[in-house]
Amino acid sequence: MRRALTIAGSDSSGGAGIQADLKTMLMNGVYGMSAITALTAQNTTGVRAVFEVSPEFLGQELDAVFEDIYPQAVKVGMVSSGTLIEVIAERLNFYRAKNIVVDPVMAAASGSSLLKQDAAQVLCEKLLPLSSLITPNIPEAEYLAGILIRSRKDMEAAAKRLGNLHRTSVLLKGGHNVGDAADLLYANGGFHWFEGQRIDNPNTHGTGCTLSSAIAANLAKGFDLDQSVRRAKEYISGALEAMLDLGKGSGPMAHGFYLEGYFMEGP
């Protein structure tokens, strides 16, 4: 069985973070492992508290995984401090990790900040250049690229700037745009638009975690980047279209095990 590792924070409500990542990896047919960067007390309405692990402990988590069950892909999500980002970058480089998908989580969907101010520079300098793909949403891309995004042309400019600057591929998610929900992939100097219809579903907690984890799972199974993104988008669209609801605003992966027909087989 192919294997994928998620490096991210724990979400006590189960709809995002490590919990969403592991559910998504299982539903996409890979064995999921985790290295937790922080414990969070949160639900769909906001983040109440964040408790970081120590850099030493995070390093031991990563060593324990790579020395025994080497992953074919890695997803990096919420990492709130520059010190922890440095540990991740050093360990991924040491173990020559491949298929690294970085979701540069800066804030929760509720608006709560999840990235310390000093960490953004370390993220850009140490981690993004190691990645195979980064998956920012529009606010994150605006911050990282320094470009105000109001149109598809702006999305192309921001994705190209980020990709060329950090020598990586970029999936710029269009869900924060008014209008359609098209995502833009910039890879190998070219653009590929993944058209998407906006789904009127309020339960969007954890969608970013789910998408990046699904991409990593498909990369682990041997699909190329274009195929992995397409399959991941089909998966999350199916989850949102199911319109399932556990509570006030539970995300699509909080009930991922009930989405019959979306277990994605390998090539």
N, C-alpha and C positions, 0 to 999 in steps of 0.2 A: 504494500500500500504506500502511495506517495505521501510525503510529510510536509507540513508547513508550520512555521513558527510565528506566533503573534507576540510582539513586544508592545505593551500598551498598559493603560490603567484599567482597574477593575470598576465596573459599574454595579452598584448594589441593587439597582432595579432590574438588572439583567437584560436591558434592551440595547445597550451600546457597549463599547469597550471590549475587554477580554471575553466577556460572556457572549456578546454578539459575534465576535470573531470565531470563537470555537464552534458555536452552533452553525455558522455559515460554512466553515471548513468541512464539518461533518456532512452537511447537506450537499456540499459540492464534491464529496467523495474522496477527501483526503484526511489523514490523521493529523489533528491539530495539537500543537504544544504551545506553552505560554511562558513568557517572562514578564512578571508584573512590575510596572514602574511606580505605581501608586495605588493606594486604596482611595476610593471616592465614596462619599455618602451623597448619593444623588438619586433623582428620579426624573421623570419627563418634564418637570416644571423648573428644575434648577439643581445646582451643585451646592451642597451645604458645607462640605469639608473635604479637604484633600490631605492625605497622609503619604508622603513619599517614602519609598524604600531607600536604603543607603546605597551609595555607589558600589560599595564592596559586595553587598548582597545581590544587586542586579548583575554584577559581573559573575558571581557564582551561579546564578540562575542560568545565564547564557552558557557558561562553561559546562554545566550539567547537561544541557540539551545537546550542544554541538559535539561533546566528547562521546556521547552514547547513541543518540538518534539524530543523525545529521539531516537537516531539513532541505528539501529541494527548492523552497521559496521562503521568504521572510516578509512579514508585514509589520511596519512600525507605525504605531498610532500615537496616542497621547503620551508625551514625555514633557514634563513641566519645567525641568531645570537644565541649564547648560552642562552641569557636571554629569548628569545622567546621560545626556546626549553624547558626551565625549566617551563615556564607557561603552555605549552601544556601538559607536563608530569604530572604536579601537578593537572591540571583540569581533565585529562583523568583518573588519579588514583582516584580522589575525586568522580567522577561520575561512577566509576567502568565500564568504557567503555569496550566493547567486540569487537572481530574481528577487531583488529587494524592492518592495513597494512601500513608499513612504507617504502616509496620509498626514500632512502637516497640521495637526489639530491645534488650533489656537483658541477656540472658544467652543463651548457646548452650544447645542441648538437653542437653548434657553437664553444664551447671551453671556453666560458665566465664563470668565477668563480661565483658560487651562494652561497657558504658557507664560512663564515669567518673562519680563522684559529683556533680561540679559540672555535668554535662551535662544532667541530668534537668530542672532548672529552666529552662534555656535551651530545651530541647525543648518544654516546656509553654508558655513565653512567646512563642517566636518561630515555631516550626514547626507545631505542632498547629493553631493558629488559621488557618493557610493551607490546611489539608488539606480535601479533599472527604470523606475517609473515613480513620479510623484503625482498625487491626486488632490490638488487644492480645489476648494470651492471658490466662488468669485471674490468674496471678501478676503480670503487668504491669498489669492493670486494678486489682488490689488496691493496688498501689503508687501508681499515678497517681490513683486515686479515693479512696484512704484507706478502703476498705470491705472487710471480710472477706467473701469469697464462698464460700458453702456450699450455695446453692440457686438455683433459677431466679429467685426473687424478688430475691435478692442480685444476680444478674447484671443484672436489669432496673434496679435501683437504681444500680449502678455505671455501666452504659452511659448511663443518663439523666444522671447527674451529669457524666460526661466530655463527653457531647455538648453539654449546655447550657453547661458551663464554657468549652469551647473553640469553640463555635459550629460544630460539625462533626457528621458522621454517624459512628456507631461500630459496628463488627462485633466483638462480644466472642466470642472463640472458646472453645468449651466442651470442647475436647479434654483439658484437664487435670482435668476433673471425673471423679469416679467415677460410672460408669453410662453414659448415652448420650453422644453426641458432638455434641449440638445446638449450633448457633451462633445468636447473637442479634444482629439488626440493629436499631439505633435510628436512625431517620431521620425528619425532619420531624415530630418530636414523637410518633411512633408506634413500636410494636415489631413485628418480624416474626421469628418463630422459623423457622430452617432445621433441620428435623429430620435427624439423621444417625445411622447405625448404626456403632457402634465396630467397626473392622476390626482383627482380631488380626494385626498386621504389625509386627515390630520395626524395620523400616527406615523410620524417621520423620525422619531427619536432613534438614532443609531443607523440611519441609512448610509452615512459616509463610511462608518466602520464596516458595514456589511459589504458595500461595493468594493472597497480596497481588499478586504479579506477574500472575497469571491475571485477577484483578479489574481491574487497570490495563489489561491488554490488551483486555478486553471493553469497558471504558469508552472506550478509544481507538477502538474499532470502532463506537461510537455506541449501544451498549446502555445502558439506564438502570441506576441503581445496583442495584435489586432483581434485574434480569435478570443483571447482571454478577456479582453474588455467587452466584446460583443456578448459573450456568454454570461459575464457578470451582470451586464445591464439587463439581459433577458431574465435572469434570476431575480434581481431586485424588483423589476417591473412586475413580475408574477407575484411576488410577495405583497407589494403595495396594492395590486389589483384584487387580491383576495379579500381586502377590507376587513380582516380579522381585528379584534380589539379585546385586549385583556383588561383595560382600565381607561383612565382619562385620556392617555396619549401614548400607549405602549408602542414601541417601534416594531417594524416588520419582523425582526429576528427574535423578539421576545416569544413569538409563537411559531418560530421557523419549523419546528418538528411537525407541525400540522399541515404544512404546505405539500400536499400529496402531488406527485408528478414533477417535482422540481429537484429531485436528486440527480445531479449531473454526472454522468459517466465519463470516463476518460476516453482519449482518442483510440 
